[in-house]
């Protein structure tokens, strides 16, 4: 699970969400040189019964412009794929404080987001799947059922209409959701959903609508990255 591929901003929060391009390059190079097979989430779900042991899905949440300008060239370099979970109403919106009020105004609003044409460019590359991440990056756990249903279902419909694609992958914003939200994801026609629960996913046996991910931090060095590949967690202790 990634968010941004860009330089850190001194004195700003959320640098853990910002992975240096040079570090991202080293991480993808390591995967490539060590026999990892790259899939989009849609491909991984479709082929879940016959995936190679070393299978990986690179995911990006939210829809930042650097996913195109910085991440895509590196993915192309190693012929790796990724799934980007897109917030529909992502421009001029500050979701920094939707989870914790103290984070309001922490800078995510100012991060350049992908334009619709840039999303089309990503799709055209053949390496990128576009998934949904709700209309407004809302905290689903704080919403009523009807509001949650709209955020989940309309996000899919708008993505499919805007980009003329099938959108069947979903990510819960902040990893926060109610049991009823899982049912909504199923009923809205998605085939899978990812969480922020930390761990290595066994797609043959896990709930395909509550898939764990390995969180990659902008503060991880290569040792931490390698350990996470083995354990899903940073360090040897829980």
C-alpha positions in Angstrom: 0.0 0.0 0.0 1.4 3.3 -1.2 0.0 6.8 -1.5 2.6 9.2 -3.0 5.9 8.8 -4.7 7.6 12.1 -4.2 10.1 14.0 -2.0 9.3 14.6 1.7 8.2 18.1 2.7 10.2 19.4 5.7 8.0 20.3 8.7 4.9 18.7 7.2 2.8 15.8 8.5 2.2 12.7 6.5 5.8 12.2 5.2 5.2 8.6 5.9 2.8 8.7 2.9 5.5 10.1 0.7 8.0 7.6 -0.7 11.1 9.1 -2.3 11.2 8.2 -6.1 14.7 6.8 -5.7 13.5 4.5 -2.9 10.5 3.4 -4.9 12.8 2.6 -7.8 15.0 0.5 -5.5 11.9 -1.3 -4.1 10.5 -2.2 -7.5 13.9 -3.1 -8.8 14.3 -5.5 -5.9 11.0 -7.2 -6.6 11.8 -7.5 -10.3 15.3 -8.9 -9.7 14.1 -11.4 -7.1 11.4 -13.1 -9.1 8.2 -11.4 -8.0 5.3 -11.5 -10.4 3.3 -8.3 -10.7 -0.5 -8.2 -11.0 -3.3 -5.7 -10.7 -5.8 -6.4 -8.0 -8.4 -7.5 -10.6 -5.9 -9.9 -12.2 -4.9 -11.3 -8.8 -8.5 -12.0 -7.8 -9.3 -13.5 -11.2 -6.2 -15.8 -11.0 -6.2 -16.4 -7.2 -6.2 -20.2 -7.5 -3.1 -20.3 -9.7 -0.9 -17.4 -8.5 2.8 -17.9 -8.3 4.2 -18.0 -4.8 5.9 -14.6 -5.3 2.9 -12.6 -6.4 2.5 -8.9 -5.6 0.0 -6.2 -6.2 1.3 -2.6 -5.9 -1.6 -0.3 -4.8 -1.9 3.4 -4.5 -4.7 5.2 -2.5 -6.4 8.5 -3.3 -5.2 9.5 -6.8 -2.1 11.8 -6.5 -0.6 13.3 -9.6 2.8 11.9 -8.8 1.4 8.4 -9.4 1.6 9.4 -13.0 4.7 11.6 -13.1 6.9 9.7 -10.7 5.6 6.2 -10.1 4.5 5.2 -13.7 7.9 5.7 -15.3 9.4 3.4 -12.6 6.7 0.8 -13.1 7.3 1.0 -16.9 11.0 0.6 -16.3 10.5 -2.8 -14.6 7.2 -3.7 -16.4 5.3 -3.8 -13.1 1.6 -3.1 -12.7 -0.4 -1.3 -10.1 -4.0 -0.6 -8.9 -4.9 3.0 -8.1 -7.9 3.6 -5.8 -9.3 6.9 -7.0 -11.4 9.4 -5.0 -13.9 11.0 -7.4 -14.1 14.4 -5.7 -10.4 14.7 -5.0 -9.6 18.2 -6.0 -9.6 21.0 -3.4 -10.8 18.6 -0.8 -9.0 18.3 2.6 -9.7 14.8 4.0 -6.7 15.1 6.4 -9.1 15.7 9.3 -11.9 13.3 8.4 -10.3 10.6 10.6 -8.7 12.8 13.3 -9.8 16.4 13.7 -6.3 17.4 14.8 -5.0 16.6 11.3 -7.3 19.1 9.6 -5.3 21.4 7.3 -2.2 19.1 7.4 -1.5 19.5 3.7 -3.1 16.7 1.7 -5.5 19.2 0.1 -2.5 20.9 -1.4 -1.1 17.8 -3.0 -1.7 17.8 -6.7 -4.2 15.2 -7.8 -4.7 13.4 -11.0 -6.9 15.1 -13.7 -9.3 13.0 -15.6 -7.1 13.1 -18.7 -4.1 12.0 -16.6 -6.2 9.0 -15.3 -6.9 8.1 -18.9 -3.1 8.3 -19.6 -2.5 5.9 -16.8 -5.1 3.5 -18.1 -3.7 3.7 -21.6 -0.3 2.6 -20.3 -1.7 -0.9 -19.9 -0.1 -1.2 -16.5 -2.7 0.5 -14.3 -6.1 -0.6 -12.9 -8.4 2.1 -11.5 -10.3 1.1 -8.4 -12.8 3.1 -6.3 -12.1 4.9 -3.0 -15.5 6.5 -2.4 -16.8 9.8 -3.7 -15.1 12.1 -1.1 -12.6 9.9 0.9 -15.2 9.9 3.7 -14.9 8.1 7.0 -17.5 5.4 6.3 -17.7 4.3 9.9 -19.2 7.8 10.8 -21.9 7.7 8.2 -25.4 6.4 8.2 -26.2 3.4 5.9 -27.7 5.4 3.1 -24.9 7.9 2.9 -22.3 5.1 2.9 -24.1 3.2 0.2 -24.1 6.3 -2.0 -20.3 6.9 -1.4 -19.5 3.3 -2.3 -21.8 2.7 -5.2 -21.8 6.0 -7.0 -18.0 6.1 -6.9 -17.9 2.9 -9.0 -20.6 4.2 -11.4 -18.9 7.5 -12.0 -15.5 5.9 -12.6 -17.0 3.5 -15.1 -18.8 6.3 -16.9 -16.0 8.8 -17.0 -13.2 6.4 -18.2 -15.3 3.8 -20.0 -13.8 0.9 -17.9 -15.0 -1.8 -15.5 -14.3 -0.8 -11.9 -14.5 -3.9 -9.6 -11.9 -3.1 -7.0 -12.5 -1.0 -3.9 -10.5 0.4 -1.0 -12.0 1.6 2.4 -10.8 5.1 3.2 -8.6 5.1 6.3 -9.4 1.4 6.5 -12.5 2.4 8.5 -15.9 0.8 7.8 -19.0 -0.9 9.2 -20.1 -4.5 8.6 -22.9 -3.1 6.5 -20.3 -1.3 4.3 -18.8 -4.7 3.4 -22.3 -5.9 2.2 -22.7 -2.7 0.2 -19.4 -3.3 -1.5 -20.6 -6.7 -2.5 -24.1 -5.5 -3.6 -22.7 -2.7 -5.6 -20.9 -5.1 -7.9 -17.3 -5.0 -6.7 -15.4 -8.3 -6.7 -12.9 -7.3 -4.0 -12.0 -4.7 -1.4 -8.7 -3.9 0.4 -8.3 -2.6 3.9 -5.4 -1.1 5.9 -5.2 -4.2 8.1 -1.6 -5.2 8.0 -0.6 -8.5 6.6 0.2 -10.7 3.7 -3.0 -11.7 1.8 -3.8 -15.3 1.1 -6.4 -14.8 -1.6 -7.5 -18.4 -1.6 -8.6 -18.3 2.0 -9.2 -14.7 3.1 -12.4 -12.6 2.8 -12.0 -11.0 -0.6 -13.8 -7.9 0.7 -11.5 -7.4 3.6 -8.1 -8.0 2.1 -5.1 -7.0 4.2 -2.1 -5.0 2.7 1.5 -4.4 3.6 1.9 -0.7 4.4 5.0 0.9 2.8 6.1 4.0 4.6 8.1 6.9 3.3 10.4 6.2 6.4 11.1 2.6 5.5 14.7 1.7 4.4 15.4 -1.4 2.3 15.8 -3.7 5.2 12.4 -2.7 6.5 11.0 -3.3 3.0 12.5 -6.8 2.8 11.3 -7.7 6.3 7.8 -6.6 5.4 7.8 -8.8 2.3 8.5 -11.8 4.5 6.2 -11.0 7.4 3.8 -8.2 6.4 5.0 -6.2 9.4 8.0 -4.0 10.2 10.5 -5.7 12.4 10.6 -9.2 13.8 8.3 -8.6 16.7 4.6 -7.9 16.6 
